[in-house]
Amino acid sequence: MATKVVMEALSPTMEEGRLVKWLKHEGDAVDAGDVLAEVETDKAVMELPARGDGLLRKVLVPEGATVPVGQLVAVIAAKDEDISALVRDGAGAPAPAKAPAAGPASQAPAATTPRASPAPQPPPDATPGRVKASPLARRIARERGVDLAVVRGSGPGGRIIKRDLEGAAAVSAVPAPSATVAAFQDVPLTQIRKTIARRLVESLGPIPHFFLTVEIDMERAWDAREALNHLGEEPRISFNDIIVKVVAQALRQHRECNAWWQGDFIRYFGDVHLGMAVAVDQGLITPVIRYADQKSLRQIALETGDLSRRARERKLTPEEYTGSTFSVSNLGMLGIHEFTAVINPPEAGIVAVGGITQQPVVEDGAVTVRRRMRITMSCDHRVIDGATGARFLQTVKRMLENPLAMVW
């Protein structure tokens, strides 16, 4: 009996998928469980498995096409089995995305072939070939930056002479546009960029954000990290690992911030599953460090390194990027001193971490230089009040300024 191959929901939030590559081709033998194709979901590149045995008789969706979940993409059947009805039903599968039209250049890595701009035509007054001008006129034109091709000559045979350049100082030579560079480029949205756009609308629109910023002295945390890494053990500890550890422990003390808004109720979590924003090609993904409040710095360093690497390779499973109870976004390593992050619903908060900088501060009436860092907390006001968020940040500040507090 023929087996339908449909676009499966390969992640909890997936609504459509882009068929990146067929790993099996028409005529290939297929066993149940074999990987038929690679599919780009809203978060990662996943494998589409076969759900039956036979031959891959018909591929209905070409590589590069995006189809909704549930759409028939191929048919598995015996060699002589009649699949005409199934093929006819699946004939409405969308064609691959059209080649992008030219538009404003995008930073997404999808490549398109630029359309050549038409070669510029000479102005009406210009003479093809060498412009006829007197030596004096040429010198004046060079000094003034005048393009002789756009100047009408009044001398014999249309020759440009000195008087033709009077008042022409503002006529500058304009570089001709390259015939090989497109004026602009349109790049179709990837699945991850579509999801980011939808989630931003869901967050910034309905969620009443407010923001709290605290400045933290990082001298002791700096020294503690240096001492730990001086031991030579792997993995090395980063400031991001320390911040993840501190935020997780602070959430254990402030359970009212470790929560989800659920419409008719608020869900408070006993365990801390911390989302860690990671920049990937074309967007952002937030792998989850589960039970982060119960893990050592070394465990956190190992896990953050592994999750970050696989996030950038688009190899995370849905269980590894869903279910966070609170999130951290760190742009300090990119030279950002302070920013505000968008809450990842249904979570009630996220902290945005800036870079550590040396700043002059006053201590006991004297000016000294100290390492400082700013953290900004974005709060869902339906769950977290100002004083609640402030107390949470006070705990984070106390722990970072006194790293021994993390072991108590």
C-alpha positions in Angstrom: 0.0 0.0 0.0 1.3 3.4 -0.9 2.7 5.7 1.8 2.2 9.4 1.7 5.2 11.5 2.6 4.0 14.8 4.1 5.7 17.8 5.5 5.8 16.9 9.2 5.8 19.3 12.1 9.4 18.8 13.0 9.4 21.4 15.8 6.6 22.5 18.2 6.2 25.9 16.6 6.7 24.8 12.9 3.9 25.9 10.5 5.8 25.4 7.2 9.1 24.0 6.1 11.6 24.5 3.3 12.8 21.4 1.6 16.5 22.0 1.5 17.7 18.7 -0.1 16.4 15.4 -1.2 18.6 12.6 0.2 16.6 9.9 -1.7 15.6 10.2 -5.3 12.8 8.8 -7.5 13.4 5.1 -7.9 15.5 4.6 -4.8 14.5 1.8 -2.4 13.3 3.1 1.0 12.9 1.5 4.4 10.8 2.9 7.2 13.0 5.2 9.2 15.3 6.2 6.4 16.0 9.9 6.0 14.3 11.1 2.9 15.2 14.8 3.0 16.6 17.7 4.9 14.0 20.3 5.9 14.6 23.8 7.3 12.2 24.5 10.1 11.8 27.8 12.0 14.7 26.8 14.3 17.0 24.2 12.7 17.6 21.9 9.7 15.9 18.7 10.5 15.6 15.2 8.9 12.3 14.1 7.3 12.0 10.3 7.8 10.2 7.7 5.7 7.1 6.2 7.3 6.9 3.2 5.1 8.8 0.7 2.9 9.0 0.6 -0.9 10.4 2.7 -3.7 10.4 6.5 -3.7 8.0 6.6 -6.7 7.3 10.3 -7.0 8.8 13.5 -5.6 6.2 16.3 -5.7 8.1 19.2 -4.1 11.4 20.3 -5.5 14.4 21.4 -3.5 14.1 25.0 -2.4 10.3 25.0 -2.1 8.5 26.0 1.1 5.3 24.1 1.9 2.9 24.1 4.9 2.8 21.3 7.4 0.7 18.5 6.2 1.4 19.1 2.5 2.1 16.0 0.4 5.7 16.1 -0.8 6.3 12.6 -2.1 4.9 9.1 -2.5 6.4 5.7 -1.4 4.9 2.7 -3.1 5.6 -0.7 -4.7 7.1 -0.8 -8.2 3.9 -1.5 -10.0 1.4 0.1 -7.7 -1.0 2.7 -9.2 -0.3 6.1 -7.5 -1.9 8.3 -10.1 -4.7 9.4 -7.7 -2.1 10.4 -5.0 0.0 12.3 -7.6 -3.0 14.1 -8.9 -4.0 15.2 -5.3 -0.5 16.4 -4.7 -0.1 18.3 -8.0 -0.9 21.5 -6.2 2.4 21.5 -4.4 4.0 24.9 -4.7 6.9 25.5 -7.1 10.3 26.5 -5.8 10.7 30.1 -4.8 11.3 32.4 -7.7 14.7 33.9 -8.2 14.8 37.0 -6.0 14.3 40.3 -7.8 16.9 43.0 -7.4 16.3 45.1 -4.2 18.2 46.5 -1.2 21.2 44.3 -0.5 20.5 41.8 2.4 23.0 40.3 4.8 21.4 36.9 4.5 23.8 34.4 2.8 21.3 33.3 0.2 22.8 34.0 -3.2 21.2 35.3 -6.3 22.5 36.2 -9.7 22.5 40.0 -10.1 20.8 41.5 -13.1 23.1 43.7 -15.1 22.1 47.3 -15.1 21.8 48.8 -18.6 25.0 50.5 -19.8 24.8 54.3 -19.3 24.2 56.3 -22.4 26.3 59.3 -23.1 24.6 62.7 -22.5 23.2 64.4 -25.6 25.9 66.9 -25.8 28.8 64.4 -25.5 30.8 63.3 -28.5 31.7 59.6 -28.7 35.4 58.9 -28.4 37.9 61.5 -27.4 36.4 64.9 -26.3 37.9 67.8 -28.3 39.2 70.5 -26.0 42.0 73.0 -25.9 45.0 72.2 -23.6 44.0 75.2 -21.4 40.4 74.0 -21.2 41.6 70.5 -20.1 43.8 72.0 -17.4 40.9 74.1 -16.0 38.6 71.1 -16.1 41.0 69.0 -14.1 41.4 71.8 -11.5 37.7 72.3 -11.1 36.7 68.6 -11.4 34.6 69.2 -14.4 33.6 66.4 -16.8 34.3 67.7 -20.3 31.9 65.1 -21.7 29.0 67.2 -20.5 30.3 70.5 -21.7 29.1 71.9 -25.0 32.1 73.3 -27.0 31.8 76.6 -28.9 35.1 76.5 -30.7 35.8 75.3 -34.2 34.2 71.8 -34.8 32.6 71.9 -31.3 36.0 72.2 -29.6 35.8 73.1 -25.9 37.7 76.3 -25.1 38.2 78.4 -21.9 35.0 80.4 -22.1 32.9 77.2 -22.3 34.0 76.4 -18.7 32.9 79.7 -17.2 30.2 78.8 -14.7 30.8 75.1 -15.1 32.7 74.6 -11.8 29.7 72.7 -10.3 29.5 70.2 -13.1 31.4 67.3 -11.5 32.4 64.1 -13.2 29.9 61.4 -12.1 31.3 57.8 -12.1 29.3 55.6 -14.4 27.5 52.8 -12.7 29.0 49.4 -13.1 27.2 47.2 -15.6 27.9 44.1 -13.6 26.5 45.1 -10.2 22.8 44.9 -9.5 21.1 48.0 -8.3 19.4 46.0 -5.5 18.7 42.5 -4.4 15.6 40.8 -2.9 16.3 37.7 -0.8 13.4 35.5 0.3 12.9 35.1 4.1 14.3 32.0 5.7 12.1 30.0 8.1 14.0 31.3 11.1 13.7 34.9 10.0 9.9 34.4 9.4 9.6 33.0 13.0 11.6 35.9 14.5 9.4 38.4 12.7 6.2 36.7 14.0 7.6 36.4 17.6 8.6 40.0 17.7 5.1 41.0 16.9 3.7 38.7 19.5 6.1 40.1 22.1 6.5 43.9 21.5 2.8 44.4 20.7 0.9 42.6 23.4 3.5 42.5 26.2 3.7 45.6 28.4 7.5 45.9 28.7 9.4 48.0 31.2 13.1 48.1 31.8 15.4 48.2 34.8 19.2 48.9 34.5 21.9 48.3 37.1 25.6 49.0 36.9 27.8 46.3 38.5 31.4 46.4 39.7 33.1 43.4 38.0 36.6 43.6 39.6 36.1 40.6 41.9 34.4 38.6 39.2 37.2 39.4 36.8 39.8 38.2 39.3 37.8 35.1 40.1 37.6 34.1 36.4 41.3 34.7 36.0 42.1 32.5 39.0 39.8 29.7 37.7 41.3 29.7 34.2 44.8 29.9 35.6 44.3 26.4 36.9 44.5 25.2 33.3 41.4 23.0 33.5 39.0 22.7 30.5 36.7 24.2 29.6 37.8 27.8 30.2 35.2 29.9 32.0 33.8 32.9 30.2 32.0 35.9 31.7 28.9 34.6 30.0 29.1 31.4 32.0 29.4 33.3 35.2 26.4 35.5 34.3 24.3 32.4 33.4 25.2 30.8 36.8 24.4 34.0 38.7 21.1 34.7 36.9 20.0 31.1 37.5 20.8 31.2 41.2 19.1 34.6 41.5 15.9 33.2 39.9 15.9 30.4 42.5 15.7 33.1 45.1 13.2 35.2 43.2 10.7 32.6 41.9 8.2 35.4 41.0 10.5 36.3 38.1 10.9 32.6 36.9 7.4 32.6 35.4 5.2 32.4 32.3 2.2 34.6 31.5 -0.6 32.2 30.6 -3.5 34.5 30.0 -5.8 33.4 32.8 -3.1 32.5 35.2 0.7 32.9 35.9 2.8 29.7 36.0 5.7 29.9 38.5 8.5 27.4 38.0 10.4 25.7 40.8 13.3 24.7 38.4 15.3 27.2 36.3 15.6 26.4 32.6 17.6 29.3 31.3 17.4 30.4 27.6 20.7 31.7 26.2 20.3 33.8 23.0 22.8 32.8 20.3 23.3 34.7 17.1 23.2 32.4 14.0 23.2 33.0 10.3 20.0 34.9 9.4 18.8 35.3 13.0 18.7 34.2 16.6 18.0 31.0 18.5 17.8 30.4 22.2 19.1 27.0 23.4 18.1 26.1 26.9 20.3 25.2 29.8 18.0 23.0 31.9 18.2 23.0 35.7 20.8 25.8 35.4 20.5 26.7 39.0 21.7 23.2 40.0 24.8 23.1 37.8 28.4 24.0 38.5 30.3 26.7 36.5 32.2 23.9 34.7 29.0 22.1 33.8 27.5 25.4 32.5 30.7 26.2 30.5 30.6 22.7 28.9 26.9 23.0 28.1 26.9 26.6 26.8 29.9 25.8 24.5 28.2 22.7 23.1 24.8 24.3 22.7 26.2 27.4 21.0 28.2 25.4 18.5 25.3 23.2 17.5 22.9 26.2 17.4 25.2 27.8 14.8 25.3 24.6 12.9 21.5 24.4 13.0 21.7 20.9 14.7 19.7 21.5 17.8 16.7 19.3 18.5 13.3 20.9 19.5 13.8 19.8 23.1 17.0 21.8 23.2 15.5 25.2 22.3 12.1 25.1 23.8 10.8 25.3 27.4 13.0 28.1 28.9 11.6 29.8 31.9 13.8 33.0 31.6 16.4 34.2 29.1 19.8 35.9 28.9 21.1 37.9 25.9 24.7 39.0 26.0 26.2 41.4 23.4 29.1 42.5 25.5 31.6 40.6 23.4 30.5 42.7 20.4 31.4 45.9 22.1 27.8 46.9 23.1 27.7 48.6 26.5 24.0 48.7 27.1 20.8 47.5 25.3 17.3 46.3 25.9 16.2 42.8 24.9 12.7 41.7 23.7 10.9 39.2 26.0 10.5 35.7 24.6 6.8 34.9 25.4 5.4 33.3 27.4 8.4 34.1 29.7 8.1 37.1 31.9 11.6 38.5 31.7 15.0 38.6 30.0 18.3 40.2 31.0 20.5 42.1 28.4 24.2 42.0 29.3 26.6 44.7 28.1 30.3 44.6 27.9 32.8 45.1 30.7 34.6 48.5 30.5 37.1 50.4 32.6 35.5 53.5 34.0 36.5 56.2 36.5 34.5 55.9 39.7 34.6 57.7 43.1 35.6 55.5 46.1 36.1 57.1 49.5 36.3 60.5 48.0 39.0 59.6 45.4 38.7 58.8 41.7 39.8 55.4 40.7 39.4 53.1 37.6 37.2 50.1 38.0 35.8 47.4 35.6 32.0 48.0 35.3 29.2 46.3 33.5 25.5 47.2 32.9 22.7 44.7 32.9 19.2 45.7 31.7 16.2 43.6 32.7 13.1 43.6 30.4 10.0 42.8 32.5 6.4 41.8 31.6 4.5 44.2 33.8 1.6 41.7 34.0 3.8 39.3 36.0 6.7 41.4 37.4 6.3 44.7 39.2 9.1 47.3 39.4 10.1 46.5 43.0 10.1 42.8 42.2 12.4 43.2 39.3 14.6 45.6 41.3 15.1 43.1 44.1 16.0 40.4 41.5 18.7 42.7 40.0 20.0 43.5 43.5 20.6 39.8 44.0 22.4 39.5 40.7 24.5 42.6 41.5 25.4 41.3 44.9 26.5 37.9 43.6 28.6 39.3 40.8 30.3 41.8 43.1 30.9 39.0 45.6 31.5 35.8 43.6 31.8 33.7 46.8 28.1 34.2 47.2 27.6 31.8 44.3 28.8 28.9 46.4 26.5 29.5 49.4 
